[in-house]
Amino acid sequence: MATLNLVLILVIAVVMSNWISRLLPCVAPPLVQIALGAAMGRLGIDAVSINPDLFFVLFLPPLLFVDGWRFSGHELISRAGPIASLAVGLVLVTVLCVGPGLHALIPHMPLVATLALVAVLSPTDAIAGTSLLKRAPLSRRAGRIIEGEALLNDASALICLHYVVVLGSTAAPSGPFILREMIWIGAGGLAIGAGVGVMILMLKNAILARLGETTATQILISLLFPYAAYHAAVALGASGILAAVAAGVAMGRWELGGNALPVTRLRRAAIWETLEFTLNGVIFVLLGEQLPGIVEKALASIALGGHLPALRLGLYIAAAATALTLVRLLWVGAMVAWHERQQRDAAGTKVRVLTALAMTFSGVRGAVTLAAALALPMTLPGGLPFPARDLVIAIAAGVILTSLIVANIALPLLAGQLAAAAEDEDAEQHAARLRTAQAAIAAVERMAQEQGDEVNGEPLLWQEASAAVLSSYRRQVERLSASDSDRSAAELRGTAERRLRLAGLHAQRAEIAVMVAEHLIDNEAARRLLLELDGQEAWLAS
């Protein structure tokens, strides 16, 4: 009963946070969820004592999997340079620059603790960052780079954290060994995730070819998908996080090929959207619920060494957040300027500065930072207690909250000046809709002509059916209001109309697949178009 009550409390809190955020549209949903969780904690509603290992396994694989599912593998490759620059280069520079700086500011916190703190603060949150970016629409390229960074920097930051802890022990491994292990953790995680994804999809295709497709079964398989990739990679000593991302990319590529029933795609998309909303909300509610206890422990730790613990903790959080923001701003600004110089981009200095600022403030901290901080070991590998652990967790929680507040204020201020950067996406989707509609018209006309020639004595029936495709509501009313004597002819016309519509829908799907293969539209635009077509086909089958 305790577990059931816990689940119910968390789900109710997520639902309430959604209602409150709708009443307060100027406040980002993660902030509402953190505030609601903190209120629960202060009121004595002790939701849960987080088990870090369970937190990682339960929350992160599905969230990263669905992010990879929506992201294009082609885009990862085509933008590999800037994404790697942020996901790997910026993480390393942040750890090596900000870590020693915080150690100088907080001398009673050992260097291993400050380096670990910066390592857990390095990854950005994909879900929160994407939702906040809607308030300041960037160009597609900049938005995709931010999303790709959030997908991959989790692994690089956690690898850094692992080796910070290892190097803090008395028996640290050699440099070549660490380098080989880091390569295996990163590249191996991607390879294992992609391999597991391809194997599951091939096996599923073979079973479907023999037994047919059951929607509920396919949805359950998709829910197990990220955990299979995650556990396979962890069992082989590689990054489970990268494995989940790679499996999601493989799943997204497979789905865009139309290898599923429309009703399966519709129901699966709805379930994953609900799951993503719930898990992400629960993460921030849990953060808020844990926040009072985290702060109390940190204040007690600071009080042992001096004066005004609350003021000192606020200073540490502000210093860490400022240092992270400045390093990110300099790195992103240099990257944007370099890209403009390489591409001879015509964008002015103002647009370049605004883009750099939006990309900087959208790098908010969230689930991975919280999970990594709470997962810090009680002792170092050598057996010594992990120094200032409570303080590290408190500063990490404070920086998460600070980054969300700053982004909630800064990004809307940039939105009006950056809105024009998102216009290219609307134009692209308009062109895609036009092209698929033209393909559907051609397919319907061709099929109507073929069937009209083949059916003896009934060419008029197919002409009427093809006209009904352009006036569906009028034809539907005629079928429903037909008398008994006319019902047979109406049913024939209805059957012909459905076949013509299905031909048009299949032609549209085929054209979308061609445009994806030719890189004329991205996965997200293709997925939205496919969902629209799936809805139409589900209506025809009802």
N, C-alpha and C positions, 0 to 999 in steps of 0.2 A: 504493500500500500504506500510506503514511503516513496518508492520510485515512481509510482503512478501519480501521486500527489505532486512530486517534483516536476514531472513532465507537464501536467495540467497547469501548474503555476507558471512555468516558463512560456507555454503556448499562449495562455491568457495574457501574460505581460507583453508578448510580441503583438498580439491583436490590439491591445490597448495602446501600445506605442504607435501603431499605424493610425489609429483614430486621432490620437493627440497630434501627430505630425501633420495630419490633414487640417486640423484646426489651426496649426501654427506652420503654415507653408514656408515661412522664412527660416525655420530651424531644420537642419538636416536630420533625417530619421535616426542615424546612429547616436546623435546627441540626445534625442528624446529617449532612446532605449537605455543609454547609460544613466540618464537622470532617473528614469523609472526604476532601474535596478538599484541605484544608490538609495532611493527612497525605500525600496523593499528592505534593503540591508539595515537602514536606520530604524525601520519600524519593527525589526526583529524577525522578518521573514527570511530566514537563513536558507536560501534555495539549495545550495550545494557547496561542498568542499571539493574544488576541482582536482581531479586526477590528471596531471599533465599528459601522461601517455594516452589515456582514454580520450582526452580533449583532442590531441593530434589525430588519432585514428578516426574518431567519430566525425569531426567537423571538417578537417582540412582536405582529405582526399575528394569527397564529393564536390566541394566548392571549387577546388582547383580543376577538377575534371570538367565541370560544366563551363568554366571559363575557357579551357582549352577546346572544348566542343564548339564553342562559338567563335573561336579564333581560327583564322586561316593559316594552314601550314605554309602556303605560298607567301603570305605576308610576313610570317616569322623569318623566312629565308630572305625575302627581298629587303627586309629592314633589319637584318641580322646585326649590321654594324652599330647603329644607334641603340638598338635594344640591348646588345651585349655591353655597349659602353655604359649604359645605366644599370643594367642588372648585375654586371660583374665589376667593371671598372669603378663605378661610383661607390659600390659597396666596399671595395678594398680601400679606396682613398678615404672614405668616411671613417672606417675603422682605424686606419693608420694615422689620420690627422686629428680627428675629434677625440679619440680615446686618450692619447697622451695629454691633450689640452684639458680634458675633464679631470684627469689625474692631477694636473698642476692646480686646478681650482679646488679639488676635493682631496687634499693630501692624505687624509686618514682613510681614503678608499684606495686599496692597492691597485696597481696597474692592471692586473688580471681582471679585477672587477670592473674597471672602467672600460676596458676593451670588450668584455662580455656585454656590458650595458650597450655600447654603441653597436655591437654585432646584432643584438636583438632589436635595436631601433632602426637598423638599416632597411629591412624590407618594407615596401609599401603595400597597402591593402587594395586588392583588385576591386572588390565590391564597393567599398566606400568611395574609393577614388573615382570609379566609373559613375556612380550616382551623383557625386558632387560635380563631375565634369559637365553634366547636363546643364548646370547653371552657367557655365562659361564654354559654349561650344567651340571646340578647336577644329582645325582642319583635320581631315581623316588621317593624314600621315601622323600628325602629332598625337591624336587620340589613340591610334593603334600602337604607337611607340610606348605610350604610358601603360596601356593594357598589357603589351608584351613584357615590359619591364616588371610589372606586378606579378606576372605569371612565373618569371624565372628568377627574380632576385630573392625569393623566399629560400630557394635551395642554396644560393651562394652565401647568403647571410647565415644560414644555419651551419653550413660548412665552416665558415669563419668562426662561428661560436664554438663549434666542436673542437677546432684546433687551438683556439684561445684557452679553453679549459684544459686541453691535453698539454699544451706548452706551459701551463701554470703548474704542472706537477714536476716532481724531481726526476722522473724517468721519461723525458720527452723523446720521441722518435727522431730519426735523422731527416734532413731536408729532402733527399731524393725519395724516401719512403712516403713522406707527406705529399709530395707532388704527384706520385703515382696514385696514391689513394684518392686525392682530390679529383684527378682526371676520371678515375673509375666511378666515384660517387656521382659526378655530373654527367659524363657521357654515358656511363652504364645505366644510370636512371632513365635517361631519355630512350636508350636503345631497348631496355627491358620493357618500359611502358609501351613503346610502339610495337614491340614484338608480341607482348601479351594481347594488346588490342587487335592486331592482325589475326592472331591465332583464334581469339574468341569470335571475331567476325567471320572468319572462314568456317569455323565449326558451326556457327549459327546459320550461315548461308546453306551449308550442306544439309542441316536438319530441316530448315525451312523448305528446301527443294523437295524433300521427301514427305514431310508431314504437314506442310502448310504453316501459315502464320497465325499465332494467337496473340492478340494485343496485350493481354495481361502478362503473359510470359515474357514478351519482349520488353515490357516496362520493368519487370523484375530483374531481367538480365542487365538492363542499363543501370539499375541501382547498384548491382553487385560489381559492375565493371570497374569503377575506381578503386574499390577495395582489393580486387584481384591484382591490379597493377601495382598498387601500393605495397601489399604484402610480399609480392614476388620480388620487388626491388629491394625491400628491407631485408628479406631473407638472404639475398645475395650481396649484401653490404653496400648497395647503391642508394641513391636518393629516391625515397618513396614519393616525395612531393613532385619531382620532375617526372617520375613514372606516371603519376596520375594526370599531369598536364599532357604528356605525350599520348596517353591512351585517349584522352578527350579529343585531341587533334585528329587522331585516327578515326574515332567515332564520327566526328563532324564531317570528315571527308567521305566516309562511307555513306552517311545519311543523305548527303547532297546528290549522290548518284541515284536517288529514288528507290533505294533498296528496302522499302517498308511500305505497308499499307497506309493510305492517308489517315485513316482513323487512328492508327498506331502513333503516327507522328503527332497528331493533334493531342491525343490523351497524354502521351509521353512528355510533350512540351509543357502541358498544363501541370503535370505532377512535378516535373523538375523545377518549374518556376515557383511552385508552392514550397518545395523542399528548400530551394535556395533562399527564398524569403524567410522561412522559418529558422533555418540554421544560422543565417547571418544575423537575424534579430536576436536569437538566443545568445550568440557570442557577445554582443554588446550589452545585453541585459545582465549576463553573468559578470562582465567586466564591471558594470556599475554596482552590482551586488557585492563584489569582492573589494571594491574601492575603499570603503570605510575601514575595513580590517587591514588592508595593505598600508593605508596612510598611518593608522595607529601604530603598527609595528615599526614603520620607518621613523616616525617621530620619536618613538622610544629609543631606537638605535642612535639617532642623532643626539638626543638629550644626554646620552652617556658621555658624549665628547664635548659638550659646550652649551652655548646659549641660544635662546630663541629658535627651537627646533622647527617650528612651522615656517618661520621666515627663511631659514636655511634651506629647507626642502623646496620652498617656492623658488629660491634663487637657483638651486641645482636644476630644477625642471626647466626654468626659463633659459638658463645657460645651455643646457643640452638641446632644447628645441631651437634656439637661435643658431647655435653652431651647425646643427643639421641642416637648417634652412639655408644658411649662407653658403655652405659647401655645395649643396644641391643647386642653388641659384647660379653659382659660378660655373659649375660643371654643365648644367643645362644651357646656360647662356653661351658658353663656348661652343657647345655642340650645335646649337641653332645657328650661330654665326658661321661656323665651319660649313654647315649644310648649305647656307645661302651662298657662300663663296664658291662652293663646288658646283652647285646647280645654276649659278648666276640668277638666283631668284630675284624677282622684281619687287618683292615685299619691302616696304619701307622700314626704317629704324623703329618707328612706333609699333608696328605690327610685330616685329621681331621681339621687342622688349615685352610686349603684352603676352605673346606666346610663351616666352621663357618664364614669365611670372606665373601664368596659368599652369604650365607644366610643373613648376616648382611647388606651388601650393596644393596641387592635386595629389602630390605624393604623401598622402596621409598614412598614418600608422594604424594598425588594427589587429585582426585575429592572430596572425602569425607572431607579431610582437608580443601580444599577451601570452600566447601559448608558450613561446620560447622563454619568456621571462619566468613564468610559473614552472617551467620544466628545468630550470637551473638546478644542478645537483646540490645536495646538502653538503657534500664533501668533494674535494678535488681528487683526481686519480691517485695521488700520493697518500691520501688518507686525512689530510688537513681539512678543517671546515672551510666551506666556500665563504670568502670574506664579504661582509656587507651585503649579504643576499637580499635581506628585506629592503634595504635602501635601493638596490638595483631594481627590484620589482616595483617599488613605489615611484621611482623616477620614470621607469618605462610606462607605467600606467598614466602618470601625469603628462608625459609627452604625447601619448595617444590622444588624450582628452584635448590637449593644447592644439595639436595639429588639426583635429576636427573642428575646433572652434575657429581657428584662424582661417581654414579653408572655407568654412561656412560664411565668414564675413568677406574674405578677399575675392572668392570666385564670382559671386553675384556682382561685385563692383566691376569686374572685368568683362562680364557677360555682354553688355550692350556694345562694347567696342570690338568684341570678337565674334559677334553673331554672323557676320558676313562670311566667316571662314567655313561655316557649315552649309552654305548654299550649294556647294558642288555635290553633296550627297543627295539632296532633293532632285537636282537635275539628272543625276545618274539613274536614280530609281524611276524617274519619269520616263527616261529613254528606255529603260528595261521593260517597264510596263507596256510602252508603245510597241516595242519589238515583239514581246510575247503575244500581245493582242493581235498583231499582224500575222504571226505564225498560226494562232488559233483560227483566225478568219480563213486563211488559206487552207487549213486542214478541214474545216467544216465544209467549205465550198467543194473541195476535192471529194470528200466522202459523200456529200449530197449528190454530186454529179455521178459518181460511181454507182451508188445504190439506186439512184433514179434510173440509170441505164439498165441495171441488172434485174430490178423488180418489174415484172410484166404487168402492165395495167395500173400501176400505182406510182407513176412518176410525180403526180401532183402531191401525193402524201409527203414525199421527201422534200419537195419545194416548200410546202407549208411548214414542215418541221424545221427546215433550215432558217426560215423567216422567224420562227418562234424563238430561236436562240437569241435574236436581237430584241425580242419583246416577251421575255419569260413570264412576267406577271400576267399579261393578257392571256397567254396560252394556258397558264395554270388555272385562271378563273374559268376559262371555257371548258377545261376538263372537269373541274369540280362541279360546274352547273349543268353539265350535259344530261340530257334525258336518257332513259334506259335504251331507247332505240339507237341513240348516237354514241352510247358508251363504248361500244366495240371499236368504232373508228377513232374515238378519242384516245383509247388505250393504245392503239397502234401508233397514233401520232406521238403520244407520250413516250413510247418505247423508242421510236425513231429520234425524238428530241434528246433523250438521255444518251443514246449512242453518239449522236453528233456532239453533244456537250463533252462527253468523255473523250472523244477524239481531239477536241480543241484543248481540253485540259492536259492530255498527254503530250500534245505538241508544245504547249507552253512549258511543261516540265522539261522536255527535251531541250528546248531553246535556252532555258535557264542553265541547264548543265553545260551547254556549249559556251555560254557567256562566262560561267565560272572557270571552265577550262581555258578560255582565252583571256582570263583575268580582266574582263570588262566590268564585272561587279564583284564585290567581296562576299564572304560567306554570310555575313549578317543580313545584307540586302537580299541575297538569294533565299535565306531561310524565311524571311518575312514574306517574300513572294510565294514560296512553296506552301506556307501555312495558309495563305489566302486561297490557293488552289485546293488544298486539302479540305478546307471548310466547304468549298463549293461541291467537291466530290462527295463528302460525307452527307451533304444535303440531298444530292441526287440519289444516294443509296438508301436514304431514310424512307 
